[in-house]
Amino acid sequence: MVQGDERQQLILERARGQGSVGVRVLARELDVSSETIRRDLRVLESYGLLRRTHGGAYPVETRSFETSWETRTRRLVPEQRRIAAAAVGLIGPAETVFVDEGSTPELVAEALPGDRPLTVVTAALAVAHRLSRRENTTVILLGGQVRRSTRSVAGPWVEQMLSEFVIDLAFVGANGISWEHGLTTPEPAAAKIKAQVMKVSRRKVFCGVHTTFGAVGFCRFADVREFEAIITDTGLPLAQARPFAREGGRVLRV
């Protein structure tokens, strides 16, 4: 039988490889009780490596680990689409829009209006590809080194280009958001770009599923109070959402 530390490492590797794990499946495959697996998940959660759910857990992104693009695009898709629709509903008179990398912002890009002139700035290859054929949309793809894990670009060229813009509205994503630590991401290069976006954008809207709330990454790039709206899904309990609205910001659970 696999011992505790080794079993927990196996569970963590399985979660990172698959995007999530289930208690019953792990108990059967590792030949231990469900309670033993639940105890392992509690330990891994206490280390900030996993987040428990009903019947299982999913990995939390850290400095040394970032969920694959494929995994993110398959998770909570209906929730992400509702968030995207709500986000686009806040666009107002904006003529220049920044769309962040990430599965939820990519769906925001897909939902952007195509019946009016709009300039979209992005570091995400998928966003540029989605919008490149729209007649009324001008796409500015920032230039830099391509990050395979996110299919976006990063580096000093991206930051330099952003510093020359004034953007009306930024749709921003994050790997973690908490009242105490603000918005975070595992990768320093990505954090620098997001921080620059925060500086050059007049309005900022956060778009992210409920699983990002309470998670804390390695690099902080923004404070919760900098956003005019925080949009997530109803998987975030109302009690957990209240602290984010105390300073007057809008929290939309859709």
Residue frames as qw, qx, qy, qz and C-alpha x, y, z in Angstrom:
[[0.000, 0.888, 0.460, 0.000, 0.00, 0.00, 0.00],
 [0.365, 0.564, -0.031, 0.740, 1.24, 3.49, -0.86],
 [0.410, -0.426, -0.497, 0.635, 2.17, 5.52, 2.22],
 [0.007, 0.839, 0.412, -0.355, 0.81, 8.96, 3.14],
 [0.083, -0.707, 0.246, 0.658, 3.34, 11.40, 1.62],
 [0.171, -0.114, 0.797, 0.567, 3.74, 9.33, -1.54],
 [0.166, 0.565, 0.806, 0.060, -0.04, 8.95, -1.86],
 [0.046, 0.845, 0.250, -0.470, -0.57, 12.68, -1.52],
 [0.104, -0.521, 0.500, 0.684, 2.02, 13.35, -4.22],
 [0.177, 0.178, 0.887, 0.388, 0.25, 10.87, -6.50],
 [0.122, 0.742, 0.632, -0.189, -3.08, 12.59, -5.82],
 [0.019, -0.784, 0.058, 0.618, -1.58, 15.99, -6.61],
 [0.131, -0.292, 0.710, 0.628, -0.02, 14.74, -9.85],
 [0.170, 0.414, 0.874, 0.187, -3.30, 13.13, -10.86],
 [0.086, 0.818, 0.427, -0.377, -5.25, 16.33, -10.17],
 [0.039, -0.691, 0.292, 0.660, -2.81, 18.42, -12.18],
 [0.162, -0.116, 0.833, 0.516, -2.82, 15.97, -15.06],
 [0.049, 0.467, 0.860, 0.201, -6.60, 15.54, -15.25],
 [0.119, -0.450, -0.152, -0.872, -7.80, 18.92, -13.99],
 [0.604, -0.416, 0.239, -0.636, -9.68, 17.35, -11.05],
 [0.277, 0.113, -0.948, 0.109, -9.93, 14.16, -8.97],
 [0.690, -0.394, -0.220, -0.566, -12.78, 12.28, -7.29],
 [0.436, -0.498, 0.639, -0.392, -12.69, 10.72, -3.82],
 [0.903, 0.025, 0.344, -0.255, -14.30, 7.42, -4.79],
 [0.807, 0.551, -0.198, 0.071, -12.11, 6.84, -7.83],
 [0.163, 0.700, -0.600, 0.350, -8.94, 7.61, -5.87],
 [0.623, -0.383, 0.562, -0.386, -9.98, 5.38, -2.98],
 [0.953, 0.197, 0.187, -0.132, -10.56, 2.48, -5.36],
 [0.699, 0.633, -0.272, 0.192, -7.37, 2.98, -7.37],
 [0.127, 0.638, -0.601, 0.464, -5.12, 3.53, -4.33],
 [0.682, -0.202, -0.702, 0.034, -6.80, 0.79, -2.28],
 [0.148, -0.037, -0.570, 0.807, -7.61, 2.98, 0.74],
 [0.025, 0.648, 0.721, -0.244, -10.78, 4.23, 2.36],
 [0.159, 0.779, 0.336, 0.504, -12.66, 7.30, 1.16],
 [0.432, -0.896, -0.085, 0.059, -11.99, 8.94, 4.52],
 [0.688, -0.340, 0.246, 0.593, -8.24, 8.47, 4.00],
 [0.414, 0.424, 0.402, 0.698, -8.50, 10.23, 0.63],
 [0.142, -0.902, -0.286, -0.290, -10.56, 13.05, 2.16],
 [0.599, -0.731, 0.047, 0.325, -7.86, 13.46, 4.83],
 [0.620, -0.023, 0.346, 0.704, -5.19, 13.62, 2.13],
 [0.204, 0.680, 0.404, 0.576, -7.21, 16.25, 0.26],
 [0.362, -0.916, -0.172, -0.009, -7.52, 18.32, 3.45],
 [0.657, -0.481, 0.196, 0.546, -3.75, 18.19, 3.88],
 [0.482, 0.237, 0.435, 0.723, -3.10, 19.21, 0.28],
 [0.021, -0.847, -0.374, -0.377, -5.65, 22.02, 0.61],
 [0.509, -0.825, -0.062, 0.238, -3.93, 23.27, 3.77],
 [0.593, -0.261, 0.334, 0.684, -0.71, 23.51, 1.71],
 [0.269, 0.702, -0.036, -0.658, -2.55, 25.62, -0.87],
 [0.116, -0.263, 0.821, 0.493, -2.11, 22.98, -3.59],
 [0.103, -0.347, -0.864, -0.350, -5.70, 21.73, -4.03],
 [0.385, -0.078, 0.199, -0.898, -9.17, 23.14, -3.48],
 [0.159, 0.171, 0.963, -0.133, -11.74, 20.63, -2.25],
 [0.475, -0.050, -0.297, -0.827, -15.17, 20.31, -3.84],
 [0.790, -0.083, 0.370, -0.483, -18.12, 18.07, -3.15],
 [0.964, 0.150, 0.214, -0.046, -16.75, 14.60, -3.86],
 [0.826, 0.284, 0.070, 0.482, -13.27, 15.60, -4.97],
 [0.321, -0.762, 0.081, 0.557, -10.80, 18.41, -5.57],
 [0.642, 0.710, 0.100, 0.271, -9.10, 20.45, -8.28],
 [0.688, -0.079, -0.103, 0.714, -5.55, 21.88, -8.41],
 [0.080, -0.963, -0.101, 0.238, -4.71, 25.42, -7.37],
 [0.664, 0.616, -0.079, 0.416, -2.19, 27.17, -9.56],
 [0.599, -0.718, 0.058, 0.349, 1.10, 28.01, -7.85],
 [0.012, 0.830, -0.425, -0.361, 4.47, 29.44, -8.86],
 [0.218, -0.357, 0.866, 0.274, 5.63, 26.02, -10.07],
 [0.241, 0.297, 0.910, 0.160, 2.35, 24.86, -11.63],
 [0.349, 0.319, -0.026, -0.881, -0.12, 26.40, -14.04],
 [0.666, 0.320, 0.641, -0.208, -3.18, 24.56, -15.37],
 [0.338, 0.033, 0.668, 0.662, -2.95, 23.77, -19.08],
 [0.293, 0.176, -0.189, -0.921, -4.91, 25.85, -21.59],
 [0.434, -0.112, -0.789, -0.420, -6.83, 22.74, -22.66],
 [0.288, -0.342, -0.816, 0.365, -7.93, 22.01, -19.08],
 [0.041, 0.335, 0.301, -0.892, -9.11, 25.57, -18.47],
 [0.345, 0.118, -0.394, -0.843, -11.16, 25.69, -21.66],
 [0.457, -0.190, -0.831, -0.253, -13.06, 22.52, -20.69],
 [0.269, -0.294, -0.745, 0.534, -13.94, 23.52, -17.12],
 [0.037, 0.616, 0.508, -0.602, -17.20, 25.27, -16.12],
 [0.205, 0.157, 0.525, 0.811, -17.99, 26.33, -19.69],
 [0.125, -0.729, -0.600, -0.307, -21.69, 27.28, -19.12],
 [0.405, -0.781, -0.245, 0.407, -20.64, 29.44, -16.16],
 [0.405, -0.286, 0.276, 0.824, -17.92, 31.10, -18.22],
 [0.126, 0.416, 0.600, 0.672, -20.38, 31.90, -21.00],
 [0.248, -0.838, -0.485, -0.038, -22.78, 33.56, -18.55],
 [0.457, -0.638, -0.013, 0.620, -19.92, 35.62, -17.13],
 [0.352, 0.010, 0.460, 0.815, -18.86, 36.66, -20.63],
 [0.006, -0.652, -0.602, -0.461, -22.39, 37.79, -21.54],
 [0.360, -0.852, -0.323, 0.198, -22.65, 39.86, -18.34],
 [0.495, -0.427, 0.159, 0.739, -19.24, 41.41, -18.93],
 [0.245, 0.249, 0.523, 0.778, -20.09, 42.52, -22.46],
 [0.146, -0.791, -0.569, -0.169, -23.26, 44.07, -21.07],
 [0.398, -0.791, -0.125, 0.448, -21.05, 46.61, -19.27],
 [0.611, 0.149, 0.291, 0.721, -19.16, 47.76, -22.36],
 [0.006, 0.830, 0.257, -0.495, -21.13, 51.00, -22.70],
 [0.439, 0.887, -0.041, -0.140, -19.55, 53.60, -25.02],
 [0.548, -0.546, 0.519, 0.364, -16.06, 52.05, -24.90],
 [0.652, 0.701, -0.193, -0.216, -14.23, 52.19, -28.23],
 [0.430, 0.525, -0.715, 0.165, -10.97, 50.54, -27.17],
 [0.868, -0.384, 0.105, -0.296, -11.06, 47.31, -25.17],
 [0.114, 0.515, -0.844, 0.094, -8.37, 45.09, -23.70],
 [0.933, -0.136, -0.109, -0.316, -9.17, 41.38, -23.49],
 [0.372, -0.628, 0.677, -0.096, -6.93, 39.33, -21.21],
 [0.436, 0.225, -0.856, -0.160, -5.64, 35.81, -21.82],
 [0.266, -0.012, 0.826, -0.497, -7.57, 32.96, -20.26],
 [0.047, 0.310, 0.913, 0.259, -10.60, 30.84, -21.06],
 [0.045, 0.736, 0.584, -0.339, -13.21, 33.26, -19.64],
 [0.031, 0.675, -0.136, -0.725, -11.80, 36.40, -21.31],
 [0.089, -0.095, 0.790, 0.598, -11.66, 34.47, -24.59],
 [0.050, 0.553, 0.826, 0.094, -15.41, 33.93, -24.34],
 [0.008, -0.763, -0.229, 0.604, -15.79, 37.64, -23.57],
 [0.059, -0.397, 0.518, 0.756, -14.04, 38.33, -26.87],
 [0.066, 0.236, 0.898, 0.366, -16.45, 36.01, -28.66],
 [0.022, -0.708, -0.687, 0.162, -19.42, 37.88, -27.15],
 [0.142, -0.437, 0.018, 0.888, -18.20, 41.39, -28.05],
 [0.511, 0.703, 0.332, -0.367, -20.57, 43.33, -30.31],
 [0.528, -0.003, 0.570, 0.630, -19.75, 43.12, -34.00],
 [0.256, 0.760, 0.538, 0.259, -22.18, 45.78, -35.21],
 [0.086, -0.996, 0.016, 0.011, -20.07, 48.81, -34.21],
 [0.534, 0.632, -0.423, 0.369, -16.44, 49.89, -34.64],
 [0.741, -0.654, 0.144, -0.047, -14.28, 48.50, -31.84],
 [0.430, 0.639, -0.600, 0.216, -10.54, 48.25, -31.28],
 [0.907, -0.414, 0.005, -0.081, -9.47, 45.22, -29.27],
 [0.179, 0.708, -0.648, 0.217, -6.01, 44.98, -27.72],
 [0.937, -0.286, 0.097, -0.175, -4.87, 41.56, -26.53],
 [0.082, -0.625, 0.775, 0.048, -1.88, 39.38, -25.71],
 [0.670, 0.019, 0.718, -0.190, -3.90, 36.21, -26.34],
 [0.009, -0.189, 0.773, 0.606, -3.44, 34.41, -29.65],
 [0.085, 0.411, 0.906, 0.053, -6.86, 32.79, -29.40],
 [0.113, 0.743, 0.380, -0.540, -8.59, 36.15, -28.88],
 [0.071, 0.555, -0.403, -0.724, -6.86, 37.66, -31.91],
 [0.037, 0.010, 0.912, 0.409, -7.80, 34.63, -33.99],
 [0.129, 0.556, 0.795, -0.207, -11.47, 34.76, -32.91],
 [0.124, 0.818, 0.267, -0.494, -11.82, 38.44, -33.84],
 [0.305, -0.357, 0.489, 0.735, -9.53, 38.72, -36.86],
 [0.160, 0.295, 0.764, 0.551, -12.31, 38.21, -39.44],
 [0.021, 0.767, 0.567, -0.298, -14.76, 40.74, -38.02],
 [0.381, 0.626, 0.289, 0.615, -15.27, 43.69, -40.32],
 [0.187, -0.889, -0.081, -0.411, -15.94, 46.28, -37.61],
 [0.742, -0.651, 0.094, 0.126, -13.23, 45.10, -35.21],
 [0.419, 0.748, -0.453, 0.244, -9.62, 46.26, -35.31],
 [0.913, -0.385, -0.072, 0.115, -7.37, 43.79, -33.51],
 [0.163, 0.809, -0.506, 0.250, -4.03, 44.80, -32.01],
 [0.954, -0.191, -0.198, 0.119, -2.04, 41.72, -31.01],
 [0.295, -0.879, 0.376, 0.002, 0.74, 42.63, -28.60],
 [0.764, 0.475, -0.426, 0.097, 4.15, 41.25, -29.56],
 [0.354, -0.669, 0.602, -0.257, 6.40, 39.12, -27.37],
 [0.101, 0.258, -0.961, -0.004, 7.46, 35.61, -26.46],
 [0.717, -0.194, -0.395, -0.541, 4.66, 33.05, -26.75],
 [0.338, -0.306, 0.768, -0.449, 3.83, 31.25, -23.50],
 [0.338, -0.008, -0.879, -0.335, 2.77, 27.70, -24.39],
 [0.072, -0.276, -0.870, 0.403, 0.72, 27.17, -21.21],
 [0.202, 0.606, 0.441, -0.631, -1.60, 30.09, -21.96],
 [0.472, 0.467, 0.560, 0.496, -1.09, 30.62, -25.72],
 [0.003, 0.989, 0.150, -0.010, -0.43, 34.27, -25.06],
 [0.604, 0.496, -0.198, 0.592, 2.58, 36.56, -25.36],
 [0.536, -0.820, -0.097, 0.175, 4.66, 38.12, -22.60],
 [0.710, 0.013, 0.047, 0.703, 7.86, 40.08, -22.14],
 [0.222, -0.497, -0.095, 0.833, 9.21, 43.66, -22.19],
 [0.022, 0.105, 0.542, 0.834, 7.91, 44.35, -25.72],
 [0.248, -0.603, -0.729, -0.208, 4.36, 43.75, -24.54],
 [0.347, -0.679, -0.384, 0.521, 4.79, 46.10, -21.59],
 [0.221, -0.263, 0.220, 0.913, 6.33, 48.77, -23.87],
 [0.080, -0.334, -0.658, -0.670, 3.45, 48.61, -26.33],
 [0.321, -0.681, -0.658, 0.029, 0.88, 48.83, -23.56],
 [0.354, -0.510, -0.231, 0.749, 2.57, 51.86, -22.03],
 [0.078, -0.071, 0.346, 0.932, 1.78, 53.82, -25.20],
 [0.231, -0.444, -0.723, -0.477, -1.98, 53.15, -25.09],
 [0.306, -0.024, 0.459, -0.834, -4.96, 54.60, -23.26],
 [0.220, -0.194, -0.918, -0.268, -7.61, 51.88, -23.10],
 [0.468, -0.377, -0.099, -0.793, -11.27, 52.60, -22.35],
 [0.829, -0.301, 0.202, -0.425, -12.14, 49.25, -20.77],
 [0.237, 0.427, -0.872, 0.029, -10.13, 46.19, -19.73],
 [0.915, -0.210, -0.095, -0.330, -11.60, 42.75, -19.18],
 [0.089, 0.614, -0.741, 0.258, -9.12, 41.16, -16.80],
 [0.913, -0.197, -0.332, -0.134, -8.75, 37.59, -15.58],
 [0.150, -0.670, 0.646, -0.333, -6.67, 36.09, -12.76],
 [0.569, 0.055, -0.820, 0.044, -5.65, 32.74, -11.36],
 [0.405, -0.424, -0.699, 0.410, -6.62, 33.87, -7.87],
 [0.115, -0.586, -0.064, -0.800, -8.63, 36.63, -6.24],
 [0.518, -0.480, -0.630, 0.321, -8.94, 37.31, -2.53],
 [0.174, -0.953, -0.173, -0.177, -9.82, 40.30, -0.39],
 [0.623, -0.700, 0.164, 0.308, -6.53, 40.07, 1.51],
 [0.564, -0.294, 0.499, 0.588, -4.13, 39.56, -1.41],
 [0.342, 0.619, -0.177, -0.685, -5.99, 41.04, -4.37],
 [0.875, 0.447, -0.008, -0.186, -5.59, 39.53, -7.83],
 [0.400, -0.599, 0.664, 0.199, -2.73, 37.10, -8.38],
 [0.855, 0.450, -0.205, -0.157, -1.16, 34.87, -11.01],
 [0.905, -0.304, 0.164, 0.248, 1.61, 32.25, -10.82],
 [0.735, 0.276, 0.199, 0.586, 3.86, 33.75, -13.49],
 [0.285, -0.601, -0.064, 0.744, 5.85, 37.01, -12.97],
 [0.160, -0.015, 0.519, 0.839, 5.88, 37.84, -16.69],
 [0.135, -0.572, -0.713, -0.382, 2.10, 37.62, -16.89],
 [0.330, -0.728, -0.451, 0.396, 1.73, 39.66, -13.71],
 [0.271, -0.359, 0.141, 0.882, 3.79, 42.50, -15.18],
 [0.010, -0.243, -0.620, -0.746, 1.56, 42.68, -18.23],
 [0.286, -0.670, -0.678, -0.101, -1.62, 42.65, -16.16],
 [0.357, -0.625, -0.268, 0.640, -0.24, 45.37, -13.89],
 [0.160, -0.148, 0.334, 0.917, 0.54, 47.51, -16.94],
 [0.138, -0.468, -0.715, -0.501, -3.00, 46.96, -18.24],
 [0.331, -0.712, -0.556, 0.274, -4.34, 48.20, -14.91],
 [0.305, -0.462, -0.013, 0.833, -2.27, 51.38, -15.27],
 [0.030, -0.103, 0.458, 0.882, -3.36, 52.29, -18.81],
 [0.166, -0.442, -0.803, -0.365, -7.06, 51.37, -18.60],
 [0.255, -0.342, 0.092, -0.900, -9.75, 53.84, -17.53],
 [0.789, -0.221, 0.151, -0.552, -12.20, 51.12, -16.50],
 [0.166, 0.319, -0.932, 0.038, -11.46, 47.61, -15.26],
 [0.839, -0.136, 0.027, -0.526, -13.80, 44.61, -15.02],
 [0.185, -0.360, 0.912, -0.066, -12.77, 41.27, -13.51],
 [0.836, 0.118, -0.223, -0.487, -14.18, 38.14, -15.14],
 [0.211, 0.358, -0.899, 0.140, -13.62, 34.77, -13.49],
 [0.707, -0.291, -0.588, -0.265, -15.34, 31.63, -12.28],
 [0.621, -0.716, 0.061, -0.313, -16.00, 31.04, -8.57],
 [0.943, -0.151, -0.103, 0.278, -13.06, 28.62, -8.24],
 [0.495, 0.489, -0.189, 0.693, -10.61, 31.53, -8.49],
 [0.345, -0.760, 0.077, -0.544, -11.99, 33.14, -5.31],
 [0.770, -0.592, 0.224, -0.086, -9.85, 32.48, -2.27],
 [0.900, 0.144, 0.072, 0.406, -6.98, 31.14, -4.39],
 [0.173, -0.929, 0.221, 0.240, -3.66, 32.98, -4.05],
 [0.843, 0.450, -0.051, 0.290, -0.91, 32.89, -6.66],
 [0.718, -0.182, -0.082, 0.666, 2.73, 33.87, -6.43],
 [0.270, 0.058, 0.134, 0.952, 2.51, 37.32, -8.06],
 [0.079, 0.727, 0.547, -0.408, 0.09, 40.08, -7.10],
 [0.317, 0.208, 0.399, 0.835, -0.86, 42.57, -9.81],
 [0.215, -0.468, -0.264, -0.815, -4.00, 44.45, -8.67],
 [0.128, 0.071, 0.684, -0.715, -6.18, 45.39, -5.73],
 [0.103, 0.506, 0.856, 0.036, -9.84, 44.40, -5.63],
 [0.034, 0.751, 0.350, -0.558, -10.84, 48.04, -5.16],
 [0.087, -0.388, 0.445, 0.803, -9.48, 48.99, -8.58],
 [0.032, 0.212, 0.864, 0.456, -12.35, 47.28, -10.41],
 [0.409, -0.051, -0.005, -0.911, -15.70, 48.83, -11.21],
 [0.876, -0.044, -0.004, -0.480, -17.22, 45.35, -11.38],
 [0.153, -0.336, 0.929, -0.029, -16.34, 41.80, -10.41],
 [0.787, 0.145, -0.174, -0.574, -18.25, 39.20, -12.41],
 [0.059, -0.253, 0.963, -0.068, -18.43, 35.54, -11.45],
 [0.506, -0.204, -0.713, -0.442, -20.94, 32.71, -11.34],
 [0.648, -0.526, 0.008, -0.551, -23.46, 31.67, -8.68],
 [0.855, -0.059, -0.462, 0.229, -21.08, 28.98, -7.47],
 [0.264, 0.256, -0.436, 0.821, -19.59, 31.73, -5.30],
 [0.292, -0.608, -0.707, 0.212, -21.67, 31.85, -2.09],
 [0.027, -0.877, -0.218, -0.427, -23.29, 35.19, -1.38],
 [0.608, -0.781, 0.012, 0.147, -21.54, 35.40, 2.00],
 [0.718, -0.188, 0.277, 0.611, -18.18, 35.01, 0.28],
 [0.375, 0.578, 0.358, 0.630, -19.06, 37.67, -2.29],
 [0.230, -0.926, -0.298, -0.018, -20.04, 40.37, 0.25],
 [0.537, -0.617, 0.092, 0.568, -16.49, 41.43, 1.27],
 [0.465, 0.112, 0.456, 0.750, -15.71, 42.30, -2.35],
 [0.027, 0.710, 0.476, 0.518, -18.58, 44.80, -2.48],
 [0.440, -0.682, -0.399, 0.426, -17.86, 46.62, 0.79],
 [0.305, -0.390, 0.117, 0.861, -15.93, 49.42, -0.91],
 [0.386, 0.610, 0.102, -0.685, -18.72, 50.19, -3.34],
 [0.109, 0.308, -0.783, -0.529, -17.72, 47.92, -6.22],
 [0.807, 0.113, -0.052, -0.577, -20.30, 45.83, -8.07],
 [0.224, -0.229, 0.947, 0.028, -20.24, 42.07, -7.62],
 [0.724, 0.214, -0.189, -0.628, -22.33, 40.27, -10.23],
 [0.369, -0.142, 0.917, -0.052, -23.08, 36.57, -9.68],
 [0.603, 0.342, -0.238, -0.681, -24.60, 35.21, -12.89]]
